[in-house]
Amino acid sequence: QVQLVESGGGLVQPGDSLRLSCAASGIIFSGNDLGWYRQAPGKQREMVARISPRGMTNYADSVKGRFTISRDNAKKTVYLQMNSLKREDTAVYYCKTGWGDGGGSWGQGTQVTVSS
């Protein structure tokens, strides 16, 4: 079955950087759209960034210029490089297969906390 395992979350200060990783198994990784979503306490889950098999990317306005999504098909891993982190980036971050908000498979999430 499909398994997505996120890692790399943690507690950082405003302005710091983090890189999240999501290792996939059970799918033809190179043929899948992949995305990062996040959910902050009391808020709905939202799309952060997504990437197509050919590397086309799409970002939420709130992270444009600060976050970068990338993929390594050989390692079956998708990354989210997060720079200039803000307190409002605090959330549980999930990776997902597929381009849209529905369907697909989800990982278990990794907590990112931005606090001084």
C-alpha positions as CSV (number, residue, x, y, z in Angstrom):
1,Q,0.0,0.0,0.0
2,V,1.0,3.6,-0.3
3,Q,3.1,4.9,2.5
4,L,4.3,8.5,3.0
5,V,6.6,9.3,5.9
6,E,7.4,12.9,6.7
7,S,10.4,14.1,8.7
8,G,12.4,17.2,9.5
9,G,10.0,19.2,11.6
10,G,10.9,20.9,14.8
11,L,11.0,24.0,16.9
12,V,12.8,27.0,15.3
13,Q,12.9,30.7,15.8
14,P,11.4,33.3,13.4
15,G,13.7,33.8,10.4
16,D,15.2,30.3,10.6
17,S,15.1,27.6,8.0
18,L,13.9,24.0,7.9
19,R,13.8,21.3,5.3
20,L,11.0,18.8,5.4
21,S,11.3,15.4,3.7
22,C,8.6,12.9,2.7
23,A,9.7,9.4,1.7
24,A,7.2,7.5,-0.4
25,S,6.7,3.8,-1.0
26,G,4.1,1.7,-2.7
27,I,3.6,4.1,-5.6
28,I,5.2,4.8,-9.0
29,F,6.8,7.9,-7.5
30,S,8.0,9.5,-10.7
31,G,4.5,9.5,-12.2
32,N,2.8,11.2,-9.3
33,D,2.0,14.8,-8.5
34,L,3.1,15.5,-4.9
35,G,2.1,18.2,-2.5
36,W,2.7,19.6,0.9
37,Y,-0.2,20.8,3.0
38,R,-0.4,22.2,6.5
39,Q,-2.9,22.6,9.3
40,A,-2.6,25.1,12.1
41,P,-4.6,24.7,15.3
42,G,-8.2,25.8,14.8
43,K,-7.7,26.2,11.0
44,Q,-8.5,24.2,8.0
45,R,-5.9,22.3,6.2
46,E,-4.4,24.3,3.3
47,M,-2.2,23.6,0.3
48,V,1.4,24.9,0.7
49,A,3.2,23.7,-2.4
50,R,2.9,21.0,-5.0
51,I,5.0,19.6,-7.8
52,S,4.2,17.7,-10.9
53,P,6.2,14.7,-12.3
54,R,7.9,17.1,-14.7
55,G,8.7,19.6,-12.0
56,M,5.9,22.2,-12.5
57,T,5.3,23.8,-9.2
58,N,2.5,25.8,-7.5
59,Y,2.7,27.7,-4.2
60,A,0.3,29.3,-1.8
61,D,0.7,33.1,-1.9
62,S,1.7,33.1,1.8
63,V,4.9,31.1,1.1
64,K,5.9,32.3,-2.3
65,G,9.5,33.4,-2.3
66,R,10.2,31.6,1.0
67,F,9.4,28.0,0.4
68,T,10.7,25.7,-2.3
69,I,9.3,22.2,-3.2
70,S,11.5,19.7,-5.0
71,R,11.6,16.0,-5.7
72,D,14.2,13.3,-6.1
73,N,12.7,10.5,-8.1
74,A,15.6,8.2,-7.5
75,K,15.2,8.5,-3.7
76,K,11.4,8.6,-3.9
77,T,11.4,11.7,-1.7
78,V,9.8,15.1,-2.0
79,Y,11.2,18.0,0.0
80,L,10.0,21.3,1.3
81,Q,12.7,23.9,1.9
82,M,11.3,26.5,4.2
83,N,13.3,29.8,4.7
84,S,12.5,33.0,6.6
85,L,10.0,31.1,8.7
86,K,7.3,33.1,10.5
87,R,5.2,32.4,13.5
88,E,2.2,31.9,11.3
89,D,4.0,29.0,9.6
90,T,3.5,27.0,12.7
91,A,1.4,23.9,11.8
92,V,1.5,20.2,11.2
93,Y,2.8,19.6,7.7
94,Y,1.6,16.7,5.6
95,C,2.7,15.4,2.3
96,K,0.1,14.1,-0.2
97,T,-0.1,12.4,-3.5
98,G,-2.1,14.0,-6.3
99,W,-2.6,17.5,-7.4
100,G,-6.0,18.5,-6.0
101,D,-7.1,18.8,-2.4
102,G,-9.1,15.6,-2.4
103,G,-8.3,12.0,-3.0
104,G,-4.7,10.7,-2.9
105,S,-2.8,9.4,0.1
106,W,-1.6,11.4,3.1
107,G,1.4,11.0,5.4
108,Q,1.1,11.2,9.2
109,G,2.4,14.7,9.4
110,T,5.3,16.5,11.1
111,Q,5.1,19.4,13.5
112,V,6.7,22.7,12.7
113,T,6.7,25.3,15.4
114,V,8.1,28.8,14.9
115,S,8.6,30.6,18.2
116,S,11.0,32.8,19.9
